[in-house]
Amino acid sequence: MEVAADAVDAWRSGLIARIADTPYLTFFPPSLDSGEEPELSPTHPFRLPEATAAPLSDHWPGDDRPLVYVTFGSVTANVPWAAPIYEVAVEAVATLPARVLLTTGHGVEDGAMVPPGPHVHIARWVPQADVLARASVVVCHGGSGTTLGALAAGVPLVIAPLFADQPANARRVAELGAGVEVGSRDQDALTTVIDPADLQRAITEVLSDPAPAAVARRVADEIGSLPSVDDAVAVITEAAGRALRAT
C-alpha cells in the first residue's frame, strides 16, 4: 500500500485509509507473523480444510529410514536462474542416510533427472498431503503453500529461499525454531547462493535434532485451533455491510 498510495489516492482520495481499515484474511497463524510490516488491523487468521492423505507409493521397499521430501514448487524448474537448485538438491541428498522423494514440477520431463541412488525417487508431482503425512523433514524454497502445509502437518523445514516472499518465510521459520534456513543472499542478483554441503548439513541437523519437529508440532496445533475458512464468510459479509453503510 505504501508503494501504491499516491496513485490510488489520486484516483480516489482516502481509499488507502479505507483499505487499511478493511479486514485482512490470512492462512498464516499469528506465530508466523514476521513483525516487520505494520500491523494489519483487523487481521483474521483461518485454517485451510484438512486434506485426506492417501497411501504413498513405496519406492523404497524394505527401507524404513526417515523420509525427506524435497520440493521447490511448480514453477521453479521453468525459471532459468532458479532451476539450478535441483542440481544442488540432488548433490545434497546423494549420500544422505534417508529415503528421499524429490518432486520437480511440470518443467522437467520424466527421466530427465537421474536419481543419485536407490534411496532417491524423483517424480514430477505427488499430492502434497500424501507425502506430508509421512515425511520427517521438508526441504523447500519457502513458498507459502509448502511452508504452511508442512507446518500444518507438524513437519519441520529446511528452507533455501529463492524469490518472492520466500526469504521472509524462511527467516520467520528459523526464528521460531521450526526449521533451518540455508544459503546466503546475493542482494545484487536478488538470488540465494546455496552450497550442496550446507544443504546436506542442514537436513542432517533437522533429522537428528528433535527440537524443530517439536516446534513444528506446536505450530500445527496452533493452525488446527484456528477458525475454519468457512467462518470467513461472516467476516466478509460484516465488512461489506459496513462499507455499504459508509457510502
C-alpha atoms as an extended CHARMM CRD file, in Angstrom:
* protein
*
       247  EXT
         1         1  MET       CA              0.0000000000        0.0000000000        0.0000000000  PROA      1               0.0000000000
         2         2  GLU       CA              2.9060000000        2.3330000000        0.6820000000  PROA      2               0.0000000000
         3         3  VAL       CA              4.0730000000        1.9270000000       -2.9140000000  PROA      3               0.0000000000
         4         4  ALA       CA              0.6080000000        2.4120000000       -4.3710000000  PROA      4               0.0000000000
         5         5  ALA       CA             -0.6600000000        5.1310000000       -2.0120000000  PROA      5               0.0000000000
         6         6  ASP       CA             -0.0260000000        8.2120000000       -4.1800000000  PROA      6               0.0000000000
         7         7  ALA       CA             -1.5540000000        6.7130000000       -7.3230000000  PROA      7               0.0000000000
         8         8  VAL       CA             -4.5350000000        5.2130000000       -5.5170000000  PROA      8               0.0000000000
         9         9  ASP       CA             -5.3460000000        8.3280000000       -3.5040000000  PROA      9               0.0000000000
        10        10  ALA       CA             -5.0450000000       10.4590000000       -6.6410000000  PROA      10              0.0000000000
        11        11  TRP       CA             -7.6720000000        8.2440000000       -8.2220000000  PROA      11              0.0000000000
        12        12  ARG       CA             -9.9320000000        8.3100000000       -5.1610000000  PROA      12              0.0000000000
        13        13  SER       CA             -8.9980000000       10.3280000000       -2.0960000000  PROA      13              0.0000000000
        14        14  GLY       CA             -8.9810000000        8.3840000000        1.1520000000  PROA      14              0.0000000000
        15        15  LEU       CA             -9.1400000000        4.9530000000       -0.4830000000  PROA      15              0.0000000000
        16        16  ILE       CA             -5.8250000000        3.7690000000        1.0030000000  PROA      16              0.0000000000
        17        17  ALA       CA             -7.1050000000        4.5490000000        4.5040000000  PROA      17              0.0000000000
        18        18  ARG       CA            -10.2860000000        2.5920000000        3.8020000000  PROA      18              0.0000000000
        19        19  ILE       CA             -8.2710000000       -0.3580000000        2.5100000000  PROA      19              0.0000000000
        20        20  ALA       CA             -6.1330000000       -0.2540000000        5.6610000000  PROA      20              0.0000000000
        21        21  ASP       CA             -9.2630000000       -0.4800000000        7.8050000000  PROA      21              0.0000000000
        22        22  THR       CA            -10.6540000000       -3.4150000000        5.8280000000  PROA      22              0.0000000000
        23        23  PRO       CA            -10.3430000000       -6.8580000000        7.4710000000  PROA      23              0.0000000000
        24        24  TYR       CA             -7.3910000000       -8.9380000000        6.2930000000  PROA      24              0.0000000000
        25        25  LEU       CA             -7.9310000000      -12.6610000000        5.8770000000  PROA      25              0.0000000000
        26        26  THR       CA             -4.8860000000      -14.9010000000        6.1350000000  PROA      26              0.0000000000
        27        27  PHE       CA             -3.8960000000      -18.5500000000        6.4020000000  PROA      27              0.0000000000
        28        28  PHE       CA             -0.7520000000      -17.6310000000        8.3570000000  PROA      28              0.0000000000
        29        29  PRO       CA             -1.1190000000      -18.3350000000       12.0910000000  PROA      29              0.0000000000
        30        30  PRO       CA             -0.1440000000      -15.4930000000       14.4500000000  PROA      30              0.0000000000
        31        31  SER       CA              3.1660000000      -17.1520000000       15.3450000000  PROA      31              0.0000000000
        32        32  LEU       CA              4.3500000000      -16.7880000000       11.7410000000  PROA      32              0.0000000000
        33        33  ASP       CA              3.8210000000      -13.0350000000       11.7380000000  PROA      33              0.0000000000
        34        34  SER       CA              7.2070000000      -11.5610000000       10.9040000000  PROA      34              0.0000000000
        35        35  GLY       CA              6.6160000000       -8.3700000000       12.8580000000  PROA      35              0.0000000000
        36        36  GLU       CA              8.4030000000       -6.4040000000       10.1260000000  PROA      36              0.0000000000
        37        37  GLU       CA              5.3390000000       -4.9510000000        8.4540000000  PROA      37              0.0000000000
        38        38  PRO       CA              2.9640000000       -2.5270000000       10.1620000000  PROA      38              0.0000000000
        39        39  GLU       CA              0.2670000000       -4.4540000000       11.9670000000  PROA      39              0.0000000000
        40        40  LEU       CA             -2.6610000000       -5.1430000000        9.6640000000  PROA      40              0.0000000000
        41        41  SER       CA             -5.7990000000       -4.4220000000       11.6040000000  PROA      41              0.0000000000
        42        42  PRO       CA             -8.0960000000       -6.1480000000       11.9110000000  PROA      42              0.0000000000
        43        43  THR       CA             -6.4530000000       -9.4180000000       10.7980000000  PROA      43              0.0000000000
        44        44  HSD       CA             -8.3810000000      -12.7020000000       10.8170000000  PROA      44              0.0000000000
        45        45  PRO       CA             -6.4180000000      -15.9680000000       10.5190000000  PROA      45              0.0000000000
        46        46  PHE       CA             -8.1820000000      -19.0860000000        9.2670000000  PROA      46              0.0000000000
        47        47  ARG       CA             -7.1820000000      -22.6640000000        8.5590000000  PROA      47              0.0000000000
        48        48  LEU       CA             -7.4880000000      -24.4310000000        5.2500000000  PROA      48              0.0000000000
        49        49  PRO       CA             -9.6220000000      -27.5730000000        5.0390000000  PROA      49              0.0000000000
        50        50  GLU       CA             -7.5160000000      -30.5730000000        6.0080000000  PROA      50              0.0000000000
        51        51  ALA       CA             -6.7020000000      -32.7630000000        3.0170000000  PROA      51              0.0000000000
        52        52  THR       CA             -7.1430000000      -36.5120000000        3.4110000000  PROA      52              0.0000000000
        53        53  ALA       CA             -3.8460000000      -38.3170000000        2.8840000000  PROA      53              0.0000000000
        54        54  ALA       CA             -3.8790000000      -41.2850000000        0.5290000000  PROA      54              0.0000000000
        55        55  PRO       CA             -1.3210000000      -44.1100000000        0.7190000000  PROA      55              0.0000000000
        56        56  LEU       CA              2.0830000000      -43.1250000000       -0.6210000000  PROA      56              0.0000000000
        57        57  SER       CA              3.6920000000      -45.4450000000       -3.1620000000  PROA      57              0.0000000000
        58        58  ASP       CA              6.5480000000      -47.3970000000       -1.6290000000  PROA      58              0.0000000000
        59        59  HSD       CA              9.5430000000      -46.6130000000       -3.7950000000  PROA      59              0.0000000000
        60        60  TRP       CA             11.9210000000      -47.9220000000       -1.1180000000  PROA      60              0.0000000000
        61        61  PRO       CA             10.8200000000      -51.4900000000       -0.2670000000  PROA      61              0.0000000000
        62        62  GLY       CA             12.4750000000      -52.7250000000        2.8980000000  PROA      62              0.0000000000
        63        63  ASP       CA             13.8400000000      -49.2640000000        3.7560000000  PROA      63              0.0000000000
        64        64  ASP       CA             12.2870000000      -47.7100000000        6.8570000000  PROA      64              0.0000000000
        65        65  ARG       CA             14.6640000000      -44.7910000000        7.2660000000  PROA      65              0.0000000000
        66        66  PRO       CA             13.2100000000      -41.2620000000        7.6790000000  PROA      66              0.0000000000
        67        67  LEU       CA             11.5480000000      -39.7610000000        4.5970000000  PROA      67              0.0000000000
        68        68  VAL       CA             12.9010000000      -36.4410000000        3.2910000000  PROA      68              0.0000000000
        69        69  TYR       CA             10.5480000000      -34.5900000000        0.9620000000  PROA      69              0.0000000000
        70        70  VAL       CA             12.2820000000      -32.1810000000       -1.4330000000  PROA      70              0.0000000000
        71        71  THR       CA             10.1230000000      -29.7920000000       -3.4420000000  PROA      71              0.0000000000
        72        72  PHE       CA             10.6260000000      -26.3560000000       -4.9400000000  PROA      72              0.0000000000
        73        73  GLY       CA              7.0840000000      -25.7980000000       -6.0980000000  PROA      73              0.0000000000
        74        74  SER       CA              5.5280000000      -25.9230000000       -9.5180000000  PROA      74              0.0000000000
        75        75  VAL       CA              7.3250000000      -23.0910000000      -11.3570000000  PROA      75              0.0000000000
        76        76  THR       CA             10.9650000000      -23.1090000000      -10.2210000000  PROA      76              0.0000000000
        77        77  ALA       CA             12.0830000000      -25.5220000000      -12.9350000000  PROA      77              0.0000000000
        78        78  ASN       CA             10.8120000000      -23.0250000000      -15.5170000000  PROA      78              0.0000000000
        79        79  VAL       CA             12.8120000000      -20.1130000000      -14.0640000000  PROA      79              0.0000000000
        80        80  PRO       CA             16.3000000000      -20.3040000000      -15.6510000000  PROA      80              0.0000000000
        81        81  TRP       CA             18.2260000000      -18.6280000000      -12.8380000000  PROA      81              0.0000000000
        82        82  ALA       CA             16.3900000000      -20.6350000000      -10.1430000000  PROA      82              0.0000000000
        83        83  ALA       CA             16.3220000000      -24.0730000000      -11.8060000000  PROA      83              0.0000000000
        84        84  PRO       CA             19.9180000000      -24.9900000000      -10.7600000000  PROA      84              0.0000000000
        85        85  ILE       CA             18.5540000000      -25.5260000000       -7.2270000000  PROA      85              0.0000000000
        86        86  TYR       CA             17.5730000000      -29.0240000000       -8.3800000000  PROA      86              0.0000000000
        87        87  GLU       CA             21.1950000000      -29.8990000000       -9.1440000000  PROA      87              0.0000000000
        88        88  VAL       CA             22.1690000000      -28.5660000000       -5.7260000000  PROA      88              0.0000000000
        89        89  ALA       CA             19.4580000000      -30.6610000000       -4.0610000000  PROA      89              0.0000000000
        90        90  VAL       CA             20.3910000000      -33.8640000000       -5.9100000000  PROA      90              0.0000000000
        91        91  GLU       CA             24.0190000000      -33.4660000000       -4.8530000000  PROA      91              0.0000000000
        92        92  ALA       CA             22.9680000000      -32.7050000000       -1.2790000000  PROA      92              0.0000000000
        93        93  VAL       CA             20.8940000000      -35.8780000000       -0.9120000000  PROA      93              0.0000000000
        94        94  ALA       CA             23.2210000000      -38.1790000000       -2.8820000000  PROA      94              0.0000000000
        95        95  THR       CA             24.7520000000      -39.7180000000        0.2530000000  PROA      95              0.0000000000
        96        96  LEU       CA             22.0230000000      -38.8210000000        2.7340000000  PROA      96              0.0000000000
        97        97  PRO       CA             21.1530000000      -41.7520000000        5.0490000000  PROA      97              0.0000000000
        98        98  ALA       CA             17.4210000000      -41.4260000000        4.4390000000  PROA      98              0.0000000000
        99        99  ARG       CA             14.6960000000      -42.0680000000        1.8970000000  PROA      99              0.0000000000
       100       100  VAL       CA             14.2450000000      -39.0840000000       -0.4050000000  PROA      100             0.0000000000
       101       101  LEU       CA             11.2870000000      -38.0660000000       -2.5510000000  PROA      101             0.0000000000
       102       102  LEU       CA             12.1310000000      -35.1760000000       -4.8700000000  PROA      102             0.0000000000
       103       103  THR       CA              9.4230000000      -33.5620000000       -7.0000000000  PROA      103             0.0000000000
       104       104  THR       CA             10.3090000000      -31.2930000000       -9.9040000000  PROA      104             0.0000000000
       105       105  GLY       CA              7.0310000000      -29.7990000000      -11.0620000000  PROA      105             0.0000000000
       106       106  HSD       CA              5.9880000000      -29.9170000000      -14.6800000000  PROA      106             0.0000000000
       107       107  GLY       CA              9.0280000000      -28.0600000000      -16.0170000000  PROA      107             0.0000000000
       108       108  VAL       CA             11.1370000000      -31.2380000000      -16.0240000000  PROA      108             0.0000000000
       109       109  GLU       CA             10.2870000000      -34.2500000000      -18.1470000000  PROA      109             0.0000000000
       110       110  ASP       CA             10.1130000000      -37.6810000000      -16.5340000000  PROA      110             0.0000000000
       111       111  GLY       CA             13.5300000000      -39.2920000000      -16.5770000000  PROA      111             0.0000000000
       112       112  ALA       CA             15.3750000000      -36.0290000000      -17.2590000000  PROA      112             0.0000000000
       113       113  MET       CA             16.8930000000      -36.0620000000      -13.7620000000  PROA      113             0.0000000000
       114       114  VAL       CA             18.7600000000      -39.1710000000      -12.6990000000  PROA      114             0.0000000000
       115       115  PRO       CA             18.4690000000      -40.2710000000       -9.0520000000  PROA      115             0.0000000000
       116       116  PRO       CA             21.9210000000      -40.4780000000       -7.4170000000  PROA      116             0.0000000000
       117       117  GLY       CA             20.9860000000      -43.7510000000       -5.7220000000  PROA      117             0.0000000000
       118       118  PRO       CA             18.0960000000      -46.1260000000       -4.9780000000  PROA      118             0.0000000000
       119       119  HSD       CA             17.2430000000      -44.1540000000       -1.8400000000  PROA      119             0.0000000000
       120       120  VAL       CA             16.1480000000      -41.2110000000       -4.0340000000  PROA      120             0.0000000000
       121       121  HSD       CA             12.9320000000      -41.2340000000       -6.0620000000  PROA      121             0.0000000000
       122       122  ILE       CA             12.2670000000      -38.3590000000       -8.4800000000  PROA      122             0.0000000000
       123       123  ALA       CA              8.7890000000      -37.5300000000       -9.7690000000  PROA      123             0.0000000000
       124       124  ARG       CA              7.1920000000      -34.5280000000      -11.4000000000  PROA      124             0.0000000000
       125       125  TRP       CA              4.3100000000      -34.3310000000       -8.9350000000  PROA      125             0.0000000000
       126       126  VAL       CA              2.9210000000      -36.1480000000       -5.8960000000  PROA      126             0.0000000000
       127       127  PRO       CA             -0.1010000000      -34.9950000000       -3.8450000000  PROA      127             0.0000000000
       128       128  GLN       CA              1.4670000000      -32.9740000000       -1.0390000000  PROA      128             0.0000000000
       129       129  ALA       CA             -0.8830000000      -34.2760000000        1.6660000000  PROA      129             0.0000000000
       130       130  ASP       CA              0.1700000000      -37.8500000000        0.9170000000  PROA      130             0.0000000000
       131       131  VAL       CA              3.8560000000      -37.0260000000        1.4660000000  PROA      131             0.0000000000
       132       132  LEU       CA              3.4830000000      -34.6890000000        4.4380000000  PROA      132             0.0000000000
       133       133  ALA       CA              1.6360000000      -37.3600000000        6.3960000000  PROA      133             0.0000000000
       134       134  ARG       CA              4.8090000000      -39.4780000000        6.2990000000  PROA      134             0.0000000000
       135       135  ALA       CA              7.7240000000      -37.0380000000        5.9110000000  PROA      135             0.0000000000
       136       136  SER       CA             10.2690000000      -36.3800000000        8.6540000000  PROA      136             0.0000000000
       137       137  VAL       CA             11.5150000000      -33.1410000000        7.0850000000  PROA      137             0.0000000000
       138       138  VAL       CA             10.5340000000      -30.9490000000        4.1380000000  PROA      138             0.0000000000
       139       139  VAL       CA             13.2230000000      -29.3010000000        2.0200000000  PROA      139             0.0000000000
       140       140  CYS       CA             11.8060000000      -26.4110000000        0.0030000000  PROA      140             0.0000000000
       141       141  HSD       CA             12.2680000000      -22.8020000000       -1.1380000000  PROA      141             0.0000000000
       142       142  GLY       CA              9.8630000000      -21.3860000000        1.4270000000  PROA      142             0.0000000000
       143       143  GLY       CA              6.8210000000      -20.7890000000       -0.7460000000  PROA      143             0.0000000000
       144       144  SER       CA              3.7340000000      -20.0990000000        1.3340000000  PROA      144             0.0000000000
       145       145  GLY       CA              1.8580000000      -23.2180000000        0.2160000000  PROA      145             0.0000000000
       146       146  THR       CA              4.6000000000      -25.6900000000        1.0850000000  PROA      146             0.0000000000
       147       147  THR       CA              5.6390000000      -23.8490000000        4.2480000000  PROA      147             0.0000000000
       148       148  LEU       CA              2.1160000000      -23.7110000000        5.6340000000  PROA      148             0.0000000000
       149       149  GLY       CA              1.3600000000      -27.2700000000        4.5010000000  PROA      149             0.0000000000
       150       150  ALA       CA              4.4280000000      -28.6610000000        6.2530000000  PROA      150             0.0000000000
       151       151  LEU       CA              3.7870000000      -26.7790000000        9.4790000000  PROA      151             0.0000000000
       152       152  ALA       CA              0.0880000000      -27.7000000000        9.4730000000  PROA      152             0.0000000000
       153       153  ALA       CA              1.2490000000      -31.3270000000        9.3100000000  PROA      153             0.0000000000
       154       154  GLY       CA              3.7900000000      -30.7590000000       12.0930000000  PROA      154             0.0000000000
       155       155  VAL       CA              6.7910000000      -31.3690000000        9.8220000000  PROA      155             0.0000000000
       156       156  PRO       CA              9.9890000000      -29.2830000000       10.2920000000  PROA      156             0.0000000000
       157       157  LEU       CA             11.5760000000      -27.4930000000        7.3480000000  PROA      157             0.0000000000
       158       158  VAL       CA             14.8970000000      -26.8420000000        5.6590000000  PROA      158             0.0000000000
       159       159  ILE       CA             14.3890000000      -23.7560000000        3.5110000000  PROA      159             0.0000000000
       160       160  ALA       CA             16.5970000000      -22.4810000000        0.6910000000  PROA      160             0.0000000000
       161       161  PRO       CA             14.7110000000      -19.2960000000       -0.3150000000  PROA      161             0.0000000000
       162       162  LEU       CA             14.8850000000      -18.1750000000       -3.9190000000  PROA      162             0.0000000000
       163       163  PHE       CA             12.4300000000      -15.3340000000       -4.6380000000  PROA      163             0.0000000000
       164       164  ALA       CA              9.1640000000      -13.5570000000       -3.7390000000  PROA      164             0.0000000000
       165       165  ASP       CA              8.0570000000      -13.9850000000       -0.0980000000  PROA      165             0.0000000000
       166       166  GLN       CA             10.3810000000      -16.9480000000        0.4450000000  PROA      166             0.0000000000
       167       167  PRO       CA             13.2310000000      -15.1310000000        2.2790000000  PROA      167             0.0000000000
       168       168  ALA       CA             10.7540000000      -13.6790000000        4.7970000000  PROA      168             0.0000000000
       169       169  ASN       CA              9.0870000000      -17.0600000000        5.3110000000  PROA      169             0.0000000000
       170       170  ALA       CA             12.4510000000      -18.7980000000        5.7410000000  PROA      170             0.0000000000
       171       171  ARG       CA             13.6360000000      -16.2240000000        8.2510000000  PROA      171             0.0000000000
       172       172  ARG       CA             10.4800000000      -16.4950000000       10.3430000000  PROA      172             0.0000000000
       173       173  VAL       CA             10.5240000000      -20.3220000000       10.3700000000  PROA      173             0.0000000000
       174       174  ALA       CA             14.1510000000      -20.2150000000       11.5360000000  PROA      174             0.0000000000
       175       175  GLU       CA             13.3170000000      -17.6180000000       14.2070000000  PROA      175             0.0000000000
       176       176  LEU       CA             10.5450000000      -19.8510000000       15.5270000000  PROA      176             0.0000000000
       177       177  GLY       CA             12.8770000000      -22.8450000000       15.5810000000  PROA      177             0.0000000000
       178       178  ALA       CA             10.6220000000      -24.9000000000       13.3000000000  PROA      178             0.0000000000
       179       179  GLY       CA             13.3870000000      -25.3630000000       10.7730000000  PROA      179             0.0000000000
       180       180  VAL       CA             16.6460000000      -24.1020000000        9.3010000000  PROA      180             0.0000000000
       181       181  GLU       CA             17.3620000000      -21.5080000000        6.6100000000  PROA      181             0.0000000000
       182       182  VAL       CA             20.1520000000      -22.3140000000        4.1440000000  PROA      182             0.0000000000
       183       183  GLY       CA             22.0510000000      -20.0890000000        1.7390000000  PROA      183             0.0000000000
       184       184  SER       CA             23.5000000000      -16.5900000000        1.5750000000  PROA      184             0.0000000000
       185       185  ARG       CA             21.5390000000      -13.8260000000       -0.1190000000  PROA      185             0.0000000000
       186       186  ASP       CA             23.0790000000      -12.0860000000       -3.1610000000  PROA      186             0.0000000000
       187       187  GLN       CA             21.3870000000       -8.6920000000       -2.8990000000  PROA      187             0.0000000000
       188       188  ASP       CA             22.6620000000       -7.5340000000       -6.2950000000  PROA      188             0.0000000000
       189       189  ALA       CA             21.2430000000      -10.5420000000       -8.1360000000  PROA      189             0.0000000000
       190       190  LEU       CA             18.3310000000      -10.9400000000       -5.6900000000  PROA      190             0.0000000000
       191       191  THR       CA             19.0370000000      -14.6640000000       -5.5300000000  PROA      191             0.0000000000
       192       192  THR       CA             20.3340000000      -17.1050000000       -2.9330000000  PROA      192             0.0000000000
       193       193  VAL       CA             23.6800000000      -18.8710000000       -3.2060000000  PROA      193             0.0000000000
       194       194  ILE       CA             23.3540000000      -22.4000000000       -1.8290000000  PROA      194             0.0000000000
       195       195  ASP       CA             26.1530000000      -24.8900000000       -1.2960000000  PROA      195             0.0000000000
       196       196  PRO       CA             25.1500000000      -28.5820000000       -1.5150000000  PROA      196             0.0000000000
       197       197  ALA       CA             27.2530000000      -29.4270000000        1.5400000000  PROA      197             0.0000000000
       198       198  ASP       CA             25.4720000000      -26.7510000000        3.5770000000  PROA      198             0.0000000000
       199       199  LEU       CA             22.1070000000      -28.0680000000        2.4510000000  PROA      199             0.0000000000
       200       200  GLN       CA             23.0420000000      -31.6350000000        3.3960000000  PROA      200             0.0000000000
       201       201  ARG       CA             24.2620000000      -30.4910000000        6.8240000000  PROA      201             0.0000000000
       202       202  ALA       CA             21.0070000000      -28.6290000000        7.4220000000  PROA      202             0.0000000000
       203       203  ILE       CA             18.9110000000      -31.6890000000        6.5190000000  PROA      203             0.0000000000
       204       204  THR       CA             21.0200000000      -33.9060000000        8.7610000000  PROA      204             0.0000000000
       205       205  GLU       CA             20.7060000000      -31.3960000000       11.6080000000  PROA      205             0.0000000000
       206       206  VAL       CA             16.9100000000      -31.2470000000       11.4110000000  PROA      206             0.0000000000
       207       207  LEU       CA             16.6560000000      -35.0430000000       11.1330000000  PROA      207             0.0000000000
       208       208  SER       CA             18.7970000000      -35.6010000000       14.2230000000  PROA      208             0.0000000000
       209       209  ASP       CA             17.5170000000      -32.7570000000       16.4290000000  PROA      209             0.0000000000
       210       210  PRO       CA             14.0260000000      -33.2930000000       17.9260000000  PROA      210             0.0000000000
       211       211  ALA       CA             13.5910000000      -29.5860000000       18.7020000000  PROA      211             0.0000000000
       212       212  PRO       CA             12.4760000000      -28.3660000000       15.2200000000  PROA      212             0.0000000000
       213       213  ALA       CA              9.9120000000      -31.1700000000       14.9910000000  PROA      213             0.0000000000
       214       214  ALA       CA              8.5560000000      -30.2450000000       18.4240000000  PROA      214             0.0000000000
       215       215  VAL       CA              8.1530000000      -26.6010000000       17.3790000000  PROA      215             0.0000000000
       216       216  ALA       CA              6.5200000000      -27.6330000000       14.1010000000  PROA      216             0.0000000000
       217       217  ARG       CA              4.0050000000      -29.7290000000       16.0320000000  PROA      217             0.0000000000
       218       218  ARG       CA              3.1850000000      -26.7330000000       18.2510000000  PROA      218             0.0000000000
       219       219  VAL       CA              2.5550000000      -24.6150000000       15.1560000000  PROA      219             0.0000000000
       220       220  ALA       CA              0.3750000000      -27.4260000000       13.7920000000  PROA      220             0.0000000000
       221       221  ASP       CA             -1.7010000000      -27.2960000000       16.9710000000  PROA      221             0.0000000000
       222       222  GLU       CA             -1.9840000000      -23.5280000000       16.5930000000  PROA      222             0.0000000000
       223       223  ILE       CA             -3.1370000000      -23.8460000000       12.9830000000  PROA      223             0.0000000000
       224       224  GLY       CA             -5.5800000000      -26.5860000000       13.9260000000  PROA      224             0.0000000000
       225       225  SER       CA             -7.1740000000      -24.3300000000       16.5290000000  PROA      225             0.0000000000
       226       226  LEU       CA             -7.8860000000      -21.5110000000       14.0590000000  PROA      226             0.0000000000
       227       227  PRO       CA            -11.4200000000      -20.9770000000       12.7650000000  PROA      227             0.0000000000
       228       228  SER       CA            -12.3780000000      -22.8240000000        9.6020000000  PROA      228             0.0000000000
       229       229  VAL       CA            -12.1250000000      -20.9060000000        6.3520000000  PROA      229             0.0000000000
       230       230  ASP       CA            -15.9140000000      -21.3150000000        6.1390000000  PROA      230             0.0000000000
       231       231  ASP       CA            -16.1430000000      -18.8150000000        9.0090000000  PROA      231             0.0000000000
       232       232  ALA       CA            -14.5450000000      -16.1770000000        6.7730000000  PROA      232             0.0000000000
       233       233  VAL       CA            -17.9090000000      -15.6880000000        5.0830000000  PROA      233             0.0000000000
       234       234  ALA       CA            -19.2720000000      -13.9590000000        8.1820000000  PROA      234             0.0000000000
       235       235  VAL       CA            -16.2470000000      -11.6290000000        8.3500000000  PROA      235             0.0000000000
       236       236  ILE       CA            -16.5880000000      -10.7150000000        4.6680000000  PROA      236             0.0000000000
       237       237  THR       CA            -20.3450000000      -10.1510000000        4.9860000000  PROA      237             0.0000000000
       238       238  GLU       CA            -19.9320000000       -7.9130000000        8.0270000000  PROA      238             0.0000000000
       239       239  ALA       CA            -17.1710000000       -5.8900000000        6.3290000000  PROA      239             0.0000000000
       240       240  ALA       CA            -19.2580000000       -5.4840000000        3.1870000000  PROA      240             0.0000000000
       241       241  GLY       CA            -22.1640000000       -4.2620000000        5.2710000000  PROA      241             0.0000000000
       242       242  ARG       CA            -20.0110000000       -1.6400000000        6.9880000000  PROA      242             0.0000000000
       243       243  ALA       CA            -18.6710000000       -0.4700000000        3.6310000000  PROA      243             0.0000000000
       244       244  LEU       CA            -22.1710000000       -0.0750000000        2.2250000000  PROA      244             0.0000000000
       245       245  ARG       CA            -23.3050000000        1.8840000000        5.2760000000  PROA      245             0.0000000000
       246       246  ALA       CA            -20.2990000000        4.2090000000        4.9300000000  PROA      246             0.0000000000
       247       247  THR       CA            -21.0650000000        5.1230000000        1.3080000000  PROA      247             0.0000000000
